[in-house]
Amino acid sequence: MAKKTRNKLRVMMLGGQNEIGKNIAVIEYGANILVVDCGLGFPEEDMPGIDLVIPDFTYLEKNADKIVGVLITHGHEDHIGGIPYLLKELDVPVYGTKLTLGILENKLAEHKLLGKRRMITVTAGEKLNLGVFRVEFIHVNHSIADACCIAIKTPVGTVFHSGDFKLDVSPIDGEMMDLTRIGEYGREGVLLLMCESTNVDRPGFTPSERRVGSSLDSIFMTNHDKRIIIATFSSNVHRVQQIINTSVKFGRKVAVTGRSMINIIGAAVKLGYMDVPDGALIDISEIGRYPSEMITIVTTGSQGEPMSALYRMAFSEHSQVSLMPNDLVVLSSHAIPGNEKLVGRIINELYHRGVNVYHDEAEVHVSGHACQEELKLMHALTKPKFFMPIHGEYRHLMQHKELAEFMGMDPKNIFVCDIGQVLELDRRTCKRGGTVPAGRTLVDGYGVGDVGNIVLRDRRHLSQDGLIVVVATVDLDQMALISGPDIISRGFVYVRESEELLEEAKEIARRELSEMLDSGVMEWTQLKQRVRDALSKYLYNKTKRKPMILPVIMNV
């Protein structure tokens, strides 16, 4: 009789819990680790200067020899954006469907990693043996083609990861979500369901992508005399395909602008996920050769991103597109939580320039995420013993817990976890098992992780109250102040209107330095701290502000 293993299955999220974005799951058994997705997030308002936020890879780096593979559910930024940063640290194989890896290859090329890491293409329905795990990718519908959920058979039972999904019975590509295969796993028995929660607060079903097609027909028909600029998510190749189809139907040429849009459409066409009629696409530089009413421009910028093509058009910074009053801008998207102000700013600027704007989300956008009835269907098909809601803020996770309870699940079998929280499972039980290092790593330019909380605190301080630099020269042999102090102000007060304030600040700094030198103090730290404290107290009393004060004291 074989000896029973005592290993526990360990499941944890290193991102995507209590937040939107940077989704990454880790499934560990003994000396085997599977990673599912590795996305990025975007900086919050209290992160000045930060470009991107990626997961903390500390746990994966410490256990690099255990990783048998990284599985990718689909090609959205919040699921693949962190992979280049992970692969810079670890040489591990990455598994994904054809379009997903096609999009990822563009990212790896930007990071000079293309051809240096192992990319393995899989198809929906394919099974893989990775260490002790047996993995199957299962087709689902989403707002990007080639999306999958993943069933992972482990030595103690099956973990079912939903990825991002919705049920679309009339999808653009003709392939409906594989409900049959999901149900087969439910009949075999699912130990743990990890299911997305993004739209758990929306009742009913998510509408089909085809609904957007009929809205586009109406927009093109009623605006036949206008140039139409449509901003949408670059990854939604089905949406872009419908825009191209409608444009061709109404005798228009299509130009594409925005780097991510060009890259993804290029990959989708190359891999056969888009069908573009000959002559339909023209280069953005050629739009001036055609009457404006014969042109459709597909662009990035639906989220109001300051560097996007639509933003540059709105603020007259685009090198090839100048917006005119006869243009119609269509925002075919939903503002991601936190981006509402950015989107509103672009809409205001477009109206200010006299441009027509269409942003009725109900008509020109449908979500790619499951609403309540589709989530119930996933629960009903998989019939899990245990459940962990994933991919959402805390309110989403708790609402998904309530939905699972409504479906008849025992509350004791539902685990709402934070990032880094470990679940330990065997065939019969599931319990919390401590934590692993988890959090966020900030990317600023080429710097990854070199901006921490202290640097962010200083940036916030500078942005709120400005900077005062105090420059002085001393002779420590003679214990005398040689020159200065001089004061430089940036972002604190307007110097020409605050001469009296700054002169008094100089006098206070001079007095403090002289007293310290007369007392025989030669320690740089003490000299600087005394000046900093005295000026801080004086300036706060006078202005009720606390600028950052940097004493620069030199010895000659």
N, C-alpha and C positions, 0 to 999 in steps of 0.2 A: 504493500500500500504506500502510495507516494506521500511524502511528508508535506503537510499543509504549510503554505507560506504564511509568514507573519507580517509581510509587508502591507502597509496601508497605501491606498491610492490618495495622493495629495493633489488638490485642485485649488488654484489661486488665480486671482486677477491682479496683474501689475499695473493696470490702467483701465479706464472705461467704467469705473464704479464711482458714483457720486460726482460724475462729471460727464461732459459730452466730448467725445474724442479720445485719442491715444489708446484705443482698445488693444489689449493684449492679455491672453489667458495662458496659464502654464498648467500642464497636467503631468504629474510625476509619479512614477512607480519604481521603487528600488533605484537602480542605476540608469533609469530611462526617463528622459524629459521630452515632452512634445510642447511646442509653442504654437498657439493659434492666433494669427494676426499680430501685427506690430505697427500701430498707427501713430499719428501725431495729433496734437491739439494746437489751438491758436492762442496767443497771449491774451491775458485779461487786462483790464484797464490799469491795474496796479503793477504792470510789468513793463515800464517804459524801456524802449529800445530792443525788446526781445522779439525775435522773428518767429520762432517755433518752440513748441513744448513737446518733448518726447518722454517716454517712460524711463524710469531708473533701471538700468540693466545690471545692477550690482549682483543680484542673486543669480542671474544667468551667467555672468562672467565667472563667478565662483564655482559654478557647476557646468562649465562649458563642455567638459568631457562626457557629460551625461546626455547632452542634447542630440536626439536622433533625427530631428527635423523641425522646420517651421512651416506650418500649414496656413495658407491664405484663403479666406472665404471669398473675397472679391477685391476689386481694384480701387476702392475709394481711399482718399488720403488718410482718413481716420483709422484705416486698417492696414495700409502699406507704407505710409509716409515715414515711419520710423525704421523701416527695414535697412535702408542704406547705412544708418548710424549703427544699427546692431551688427551688420556685416563688416563694418570697419573694425569692430572689436572681436568678432567671432567668425570662424570659417565653418558654417553649418549649412546643410542643404535646405533649399526653399522649394516647396511644392505648391503649385497653383494651376488654375486653368489657363488656356492659351492667351486670352485677352488680358487677364490679370498680370501674367508674367510679361506680356508685351508692353504694358504700361510701366511695369516695374523696371524693365530694361532701360527705358529712357532716364529713370531716376538714377540707376546704377551708373549709366554713362556720365551723367553730370558729376557724380562722385568719384569717377575714374575707377569704378569697380567692375565694369562690364567685362565678362570673360574671366574674371578672377574668382568668382564664386559659383557654386553649383545651383543651377535653376532647373527643376524637373517639372515638365508639363504633365498634367493629369487631365482626364476628362471625367465629367459627371458619370457616376456608376462604377468608376475604377476603384479597385481595392489595393491598398498598400500594406506591406508588413514593415513596420518601423520599430525595431527593438521588440519589446513585448506587446506593442500595440498593433491592432489591425484597424486600418483607417479606410473609410469610404466617403468620397465626395458625392453629395446628392444635390441635383439641380433645384434651385429656387428662383422665384422672380424677385427683382429688385430694380432700382433705378440705374443699374449698369448691367450690361450683358455678362454672361458667364459667372454669375454669382452662385454660391453653393452653401448649403449647411454641411456639417461634418459629423459623421457617426464614428466614435472611437471605441473599439472593443478593447477593454483592459482585462487583466487577470481577475478582477473582482466584479466586473459588469460593464455595461455600455454607458459612456458619457456622450450625450447628444448636444452639440453646439449649433445653435440655430443660425449663426452669422446674422446678417441683416436680410430681411425677407418681407415679402407681401404675397398675397394670393391674387394673381391676375389671370382670369380665365380666358382673356383675349389678348395675350401679350403680343408685342410687335414682332418678335422673332418666332412666334407660333409655338413656343415650348412652355407649357404650363408647369408650375412647380410639381415635383414628383411626389404627390401625396401618397401614392401606392407604396413606394419604398419606405417613406417615413412611417406609414402605418405598419409595415412589416417589422420594422425595428420595435415599434410599440408592442406588437404581439410577442416578439421574442423577449422583451423586457428591457426597459431603460432604467439604469440605476440613478443617473443624474441628468436632468435637463438644465442646460444653460441657455436661456432664451432672452433675446433682445427686448428692451422696454421703451424704446424711443417714443412710440405713439400710443402707449398704454392708456393715456388719458383721453383718447379719441374713440367715441363709440362707433359701432358699425364696421364696415369694410372699407379699405382704401380703394378709391376708384381706379379703373384701368388706365394705363398710359394712352390707350387709343382715344380717350375722351379729349385729350389735348389736341389730337389731330383734327377733330371737327371744329374746335375753337380756332385753330390756326386757319382753317379754310375760311371761316367767317371773317377773321381779321384781315386776311389777304384780299378777300372779295370787297370788303367795304373800304379798304385803303389802297385801291389799285393805282392811285396817282401819287403815292408816297414811297420814298425809300424806307425800307423796314430794317431796323437793327434789333436783333433778338439776343438778349443776354440769358444764358442758362449755365447749369453746371457742365463743365467740360467732359466729365465722366459719363454723362447721360447720353450715350451714343444712340439710343432709341429715340430720344427727343430730337437730337440733331438730325437723325435720319428722317424723321417726320417733317422737320423744317425744310430739308433739302427736297423731299418729295413734293411738299406743298409749293415751294418756290418754282420747281420745274413745271408743275401743273399750271401755274399762273405765268409762265414764260419768263421767269427771272433767273439771273445768274447769282451764284452764292459765293461770297468771299468770307474767309475766316481770319480772325485776328485774336491775339492772346496766345502766349507761348504754350500753356497747358492745353488749350483747345486744339492748336495745331498739332501738338505731339500725340494727343489721344486719338484725334480723328485719323491722323496718319497711321497709327498702330491699328486702329479698327478697320480701316480700308485694306491695309496690307494683309491682315489676318482673316479677312472675309466677313467681318461683323457688320460692315456697312456696304451698301450698294449705291454707288454714286454714278449716275448716267454720264456718259462722255460729254465733256463740254460744260457740265453744270457748275463745276468749281472753277473759279478764277482766282488769281493772286490778288491780294488786297491792293497792290500797286496799280492794278488794271481797272479799278472801279470808275475812274474818270473817263474811260472810253465808252461807257454805256450811259443811257439816260437814267436818271436817279430812280425812276419808277420801275426799272428793270433789275434793280439790285436788292439783294438781301444780304445783310452782314450778320454773321454769327460770331458772338464775342463772349469773352469771360467778363467777370465783374458783377455778376448777379448778387453778390454779397457786399458790394460797395468797397471792395478791397482797394486801398489807396494806390497800389501799383498796377491795378488791372487795366485792361484795354478800355472798358467802358468808363472808368474813372478818368482816364486820360482824355477820352473824347469829351466828356462832360465839362472838363476844365481846360479844354483847348490845348492839351499837351500831346495829343496823338499826332504822330508824324504824317499819317496818310489819310486820316478821316477827320473832316471838319463837319460838325453837326449843323444842320440848317433848320429853319422853321417848318419846312415841308417834310421833315423826317418823323418817323414814328419809332419810338423805342419801346420794346416789349420786354418786361421783366418776367421771364418764364421760370420762376423759382419761388421758394419760400425762404424768408429771412431766418437764418439759423439763430437761435437764442443768443443774444449779446451783440448781434450785428444790425439790429433794427436802426440804430442811429446812423451807421455808415450808409445803409441803404436809403434812409430818409434824406441824408445829405445829398446823395446823387440825384434823387428824384427832384428835390428842391432846385438843384442847379440846372437840371434839364428843363424844368418849367421856366426858370428864370431866363433861359436862353430861347424861350419860345418854342421848344421842341414838344411834340405830342408824346405823351407817356401812357402806356397801358400796363397796369400792374394789378389787375384783378386776379389774385392767386387762384380763386375758385375755377377760373376758366382756362388759364394757361399753365397750370402746374398741378401735378398730383404727386403725392409723397411716394417714396419707395419703401416705406416701413409699415409693418403690420399694425392695424387698429385692433380694437378689443376682440371683435369676432374672429379675426384671423389668429390672434394669440390663443384664444380659446380652442380653436381648431388644432393648433400645434400641441397644446396640452392634451387634448382628447386623443390625438393620434399617437403620441409618444407614451402616454400613461406612465409618467416617471414615478419612481419611488421617492426620490428627493428632487428638490428644485432650487436653483440659484438664479434669480433675476440678474441680468447683466445689461450693460450699455445704457446708462441713463443717470440722471441726477437722482438724489436720494428720494425725492417725491415720486419719480417714475418707478424706482425699485419697490417702494412701499405699495404703490397702487398695483403693481404687478403681483405682489404678495397677496393683496386682497382679491385680485382676480383669480389666482390659483386656489385660494380658500373657497371662493364662490363655486369653483369647479369641483369642490369636494375634497381638496387636499388637506391633510392634517397640518395645522400651523407649525407643529413641532418638526415637520419634515421640510420646511421652507427656510432658507438661509439667506438673509440680506447681508451681504458682506461689503466691507470697505476694501480698498486696494491693499494688497499685502496680507490680508486675512486668509489663512489656510483652512480648507475643509479636508478632513481625513475620513475616508470611506473604506468600508469593507462590504461584503455582500449584503449585510443586514443593517449596518449602522452608518450614521454620518454625524460627525461632531466637529466643532471648531478646534483647530489644533495649533494655536499660536499665530505668529506673524513672520513674514520675511521682509527684508528691505524693499521698500517701494516708495514711489513719490514721483517727482517730476524733475527732468533735466532740461535746463534752458539753453536754447541755441540762439546765439547772437553773432551774426555773420559767420565766420569760420570757427568761432569759439563754441565748443560743445561742453557744457557743464562748468565753464569757468566763471559764470555769473551766478552767484548764490544769493541768499537772503540779505547778506550785509551789503553787497553791491546794489541790489534792488532797493534796499532801504535808503542808501545814499542817493540813488537816482530819483527816488520819490522826494527826498529832502530837497535836492537841487531844483526839482520841477515846481516845488511848492513855495520855497522861500529864497532861492537863489544862493549866490556864493560871494563870500568876502575873502580875499587873499591879503594877508599882512606880510610885507617883505621888509626885513631888517638885517643889518650887518653888525656883528659884534666882534670885539677883540677879547678873547678869553684870557690872553696873557695879561692884558692891561685891565681886564674886567670893565670894559667901557663899550658904550654904544657908539659905533662909528658912523653909521648912516641910517636914515629912515626913522621910524617905520613909514613905509608907503602903503597905501590901501588901494586895492583894485576891487571894484564891485561889478558883478555880472548877475543880472536877473534879480537884484535885490531892490535897488533904488536907482532913479535916473540921476547920474552924477551931477549934472549941471544945475539941478534943482535941489540938491541935497549937500551942498558944499559945507554948510555949517555942521551938519550931522557927521560927515566924514572927517572933518577937521578935528572935531571933539573925539571921535573914535581914534584918530592918530595920536592925539595927546594922551588918551588913556593907555594905549599900547606902549607909548614911549615911557610913561610913568611906571607902568608895571615892569617893563624890561630893566629900566634903570634901578628900581628898587631891588629886583632880584640880583642884578650884578653887584650892587653895593653890598648885598648880604652874602656875597660869595657863592651864589648858586651857579654851578657850571653844567648841570645835567640838562640835556636838550629837551627831554620829555617834560621836565618841570617848567622850563622856560615857555615852551609852547602851550602847555595846559593853562598856565597862569594868564597868558595873553588871551587865550580862547575863552576862558571863564569870564574874565573882566569885560571883554567886548560883547559876549553873548548877553550878559546881564544888562549892560548899557543899551544895546540895540533893542532888546525886548522891551525895556522900559519906555523907550522912545517910539517904537513902531509896532509893538505887539507881534513881531515876526522873529523867527529863529533861523537866520541864514546859516548855511554851512560855513564855518570859519576855518581857514587853512593858514596857519602861521608858517612862513618860510624864513628861517633864521640861519644866516650863514656866518661862518667864522673866518677871519682873515689873520 
